[in-house]
Amino acid sequence: MPVCWKARTVLPKREAQALSDALEQLEPTPIISAFELGERGMWEVEAFFNDEPNEQDLQKRFGVPMRVIAIEDENWVARALEGLPPVATGRFFLHGNHTAAQVPPNAIGLKIEASYAFGTGHHGTTRGCLLALEHLTKQRTFRNALDLGCGTGVLAMAFARLTHCPAVATDIDPLATLKTIENAKLNRAAPYLRVATAAGFKTPLIASQAPYDVIFANILAGPLMKLLPGIKTNLAPRGHAILSGLLDEQANGICAMARAQNLRLIRRSALEGWVTLTFERPG
C-alpha cells in the first residue's frame, strides 16, 4: 500500500521556481522540493501528497507535464541517503550514525539520520543559516530563538548546542515536529527545545516565548513573504532574522519587503545558488 504519492517534472530554473510557488497554493499543501540537475539550467520539482493526485488535473492546472508515482516504502529516502558523507559547516558537523566516529574533537556534532520526507542538512540553505548563526554569535550573545519551518530541527538544535539557550521550533507538518523531538533527544538538545505543530505563527507557544533574539526561516520565497510581518513583530529590538530558501533572483524582492518592515540587511551570502539573508530589527 502506498504511503504517499510523488508528482515530478523537469523544467528550466525560472519555470521550476514558478511551479514550486504555485504548488504551495494547493490545499492541503504538499511537501515540495526543487533542485538542480546535472543538465545545465534544468531543475527537478517534486511534490509529495498524502492522497493520490490526479495526474491529468495537475497537468491541466499548472500547464506542464507531470508524472505521479506511488511511493510504496516509507524507508526509501533513508536507504537512498544512508551513505551520504558528513557535512562540516563552521563549528558544526552534521552526520549520520554511520559517520558518528568522524566528528572532530572541537566540533558541535549533530546526528541527523536520513528519514522519510525530511533532509539531513546537506542543502546549501541549511548550511548558509548555520554559517550566519555562527557569524552572529561572534558579535553578540543570545537569549532565545525561533525556528519557523523547522523540518528535522537542525537550526533550533544548532542554536541550542552553540548558545545553551532555549529555542522554539515549529512546522506545519506533524511528522516534522515529531522528527525534531526525536533528533533533539539524540543530540542532547531536548532540555532547550519546545516544539509545536503550527502554520506560521498560529500557535500560542510562539507568543508565550516572544520576543526572540534570532528567528530562522529556511523556507521558500512565497510563504516567507507572508511571514515577514510576523517575523518583525516577534523579533526583539536588535534581534536578528536569518532567512533562506531563496534563489538569487528572489533575494532582492525579500530585501525590499523586509525594508518595508523596518528590517535592516546586515549580511548576504550564497551557497550552491541559494541565498541566505540576515536582517536586524533596530533597537
C-alpha positions in Angstrom: 0.0 0.0 0.0 1.5 3.4 -1.0 2.5 5.6 1.9 2.3 8.7 -0.3 2.4 9.9 -3.9 5.0 11.9 -5.7 4.4 14.2 -8.6 7.6 15.2 -10.5 8.7 17.2 -13.6 11.8 18.7 -15.0 11.9 22.4 -16.1 14.2 25.3 -16.6 15.1 27.2 -13.4 12.6 30.0 -13.6 9.7 27.7 -14.6 10.7 25.3 -11.8 10.5 28.1 -9.2 7.2 29.3 -10.6 5.8 25.8 -10.3 7.1 25.4 -6.8 5.4 28.7 -5.8 2.1 27.6 -7.5 2.2 24.2 -5.8 2.3 26.0 -2.4 -1.2 27.3 -3.0 -2.7 23.8 -3.1 -4.8 22.8 -0.1 -3.6 20.7 1.7 -0.1 21.9 0.8 2.2 19.1 -0.4 5.8 18.8 0.6 7.8 20.4 -2.2 11.4 20.1 -3.2 13.2 21.7 -6.2 16.9 21.0 -7.0 19.3 21.5 -9.9 20.1 18.5 -12.1 23.3 17.8 -13.9 21.9 19.2 -17.1 22.8 22.9 -17.5 19.9 25.1 -16.2 17.4 22.2 -15.7 15.7 21.7 -12.3 13.6 18.8 -11.0 10.5 19.7 -9.0 8.9 17.1 -6.7 5.7 17.4 -4.7 4.7 14.7 -2.1 1.0 14.2 -1.4 -0.7 12.1 1.3 -3.6 11.3 -1.1 -3.2 10.4 -4.7 -3.5 13.4 -7.0 -5.0 13.2 -10.5 -2.1 13.4 -13.0 -4.2 15.0 -15.7 -5.7 17.5 -13.3 -2.2 18.6 -12.3 -1.0 18.9 -15.8 -4.1 21.0 -16.8 -3.9 23.2 -13.8 -0.1 24.0 -14.0 0.4 23.7 -17.7 3.4 21.4 -17.5 3.8 17.6 -17.9 3.9 15.9 -14.5 4.2 12.2 -13.6 2.6 10.9 -10.5 4.3 7.9 -8.8 3.2 5.9 -5.8 5.8 5.6 -3.0 5.4 2.1 -1.6 8.2 2.0 1.0 8.4 4.7 3.8 12.1 4.0 4.1 13.1 4.7 0.5 14.7 8.1 1.3 16.6 6.6 4.2 18.0 3.9 2.0 18.9 6.4 -0.7 20.7 8.8 1.7 22.2 6.4 4.3 25.6 6.6 2.5 25.8 10.4 2.5 29.0 11.9 3.7 29.1 14.1 6.8 28.9 17.9 6.4 31.3 20.3 8.1 29.9 23.8 8.3 31.8 26.2 10.5 31.8 24.7 14.0 29.0 22.3 13.1 29.5 18.7 11.9 26.3 17.1 10.6 26.4 13.4 10.3 24.5 10.1 10.3 25.0 7.1 12.5 27.4 5.6 10.0 29.8 8.6 10.3 29.5 9.4 14.1 33.1 8.4 14.7 34.3 11.1 12.4 33.1 14.1 14.5 36.2 16.3 15.1 37.1 16.9 18.8 36.2 20.6 18.9 33.2 20.4 16.6 29.5 20.6 17.6 28.3 17.2 16.2 24.6 17.0 15.1 23.3 13.5 14.3 20.6 13.7 11.7 19.5 10.4 10.2 18.0 10.2 6.8 14.3 9.9 7.1 11.1 10.0 5.1 10.4 13.4 3.6 13.0 15.4 5.5 16.6 16.4 4.8 19.8 15.8 6.6 21.4 19.3 6.5 23.4 18.8 3.2 21.4 21.6 1.4 23.1 24.9 0.8 20.2 26.8 2.6 20.7 24.9 5.9 24.5 25.4 5.7 24.0 29.1 4.9 21.9 29.5 8.0 24.4 27.7 10.2 27.2 30.0 9.0 25.0 33.1 9.5 24.3 32.0 13.1 28.0 31.4 13.8 28.8 34.8 12.4 26.3 36.5 14.7 27.5 34.6 17.8 30.9 36.1 17.4 29.4 39.6 17.7 26.7 39.2 20.4 25.0 36.9 22.9 21.5 35.5 22.5 18.8 34.6 25.0 16.4 32.6 22.8 15.5 31.7 19.2 12.5 30.6 17.0 12.9 28.2 14.1 10.0 28.5 11.7 9.5 25.5 9.4 12.0 23.5 11.4 12.0 20.3 9.4 14.4 18.0 11.2 15.2 20.7 13.8 18.8 21.3 12.6 18.8 25.0 13.1 17.0 25.0 16.5 19.4 22.3 17.8 22.4 24.1 16.4 21.4 27.3 18.2 20.7 25.4 21.5 24.0 23.5 21.3 26.0 26.6 20.4 24.5 29.0 22.9 22.9 26.8 25.6 19.8 28.9 25.3 16.2 27.9 24.7 14.6 27.7 21.3 11.1 27.2 19.9 10.8 25.0 16.8 7.6 24.8 14.7 6.5 23.2 11.5 3.2 22.9 9.6 3.8 19.1 9.2 3.3 16.9 12.4 5.9 14.4 11.0 8.5 17.2 11.0 7.8 18.2 14.6 7.9 14.5 15.7 11.3 14.2 13.9 12.6 17.3 15.6 11.6 16.0 19.1 13.4 12.7 18.2 16.5 14.5 17.0 16.6 16.8 20.0 16.8 13.8 22.3 19.6 12.2 20.1 21.6 15.5 20.2 21.3 16.5 23.9 19.2 19.5 22.9 15.8 18.3 24.3 16.1 20.4 27.5 16.4 23.6 25.5 13.7 23.0 22.8 9.9 23.5 22.8 8.2 22.1 19.7 4.8 22.7 18.2 2.9 21.9 15.0 1.6 25.1 13.5 1.2 27.1 10.3 3.3 30.2 10.5 2.7 32.0 13.9 -0.6 30.3 14.6 0.4 28.7 18.0 0.3 30.2 21.5 3.7 28.8 22.1 5.4 31.3 19.8 3.7 34.3 21.5 4.4 32.9 25.0 8.2 32.9 24.4 8.4 36.1 22.3 10.2 38.4 21.6 13.1 36.4 20.1 16.8 37.4 19.7 17.0 35.4 16.5 14.4 33.9 14.2 15.3 31.3 11.5 13.0 30.9 8.5 14.5 28.4 6.0 11.5 28.1 3.7 10.6 29.0 0.1 10.1 32.6 -1.0 6.3 32.5 -1.3 5.5 31.7 2.3 8.4 33.7 3.5 6.9 36.9 2.1 3.7 36.2 4.0 5.6 35.6 7.2 7.8 38.8 7.2 5.3 41.0 9.2 5.1 38.3 11.9 8.9 37.9 11.9 9.3 41.6 12.5 6.6 41.6 15.3 8.2 38.7 17.1 11.8 40.0 17.0 13.3 41.7 20.0 14.9 45.1 19.5 18.3 44.5 17.9 17.1 40.9 17.2 18.1 39.1 14.0 16.2 37.2 11.3 18.1 34.6 9.3 16.2 33.9 6.1 17.0 31.3 3.4 15.4 29.0 0.9 15.8 31.8 -1.7 17.2 31.8 -5.2 19.4 34.7 -6.2 16.8 36.4 -8.2 14.3 36.3 -5.3 16.6 37.8 -2.7 16.1 41.4 -3.8 12.3 41.1 -3.5 12.6 39.8 0.0 15.0 42.6 0.9 12.6 45.2 -0.3 9.7 43.7 1.7 12.0 43.5 4.7 12.9 47.1 4.4 9.2 47.9 4.4 9.0 46.2 7.8 11.9 48.3 9.0 14.4 45.4 9.0 17.9 46.2 8.1 20.0 43.9 5.9 23.4 43.3 7.6 24.7 40.2 5.7 24.1 38.3 2.5 25.7 35.1 1.4 25.2 32.4 -1.3 25.9 28.7 -1.4 25.1 26.4 -4.3 22.9 29.1 -5.9 20.8 29.6 -2.7 20.9 32.9 -0.8 20.9 33.4 3.0 19.9 36.9 4.3 20.5 38.2 7.8 18.4 41.2 9.0 18.4 43.2 12.2 15.4 44.9 13.8 16.7 48.3 15.0 16.7 48.9 18.8 
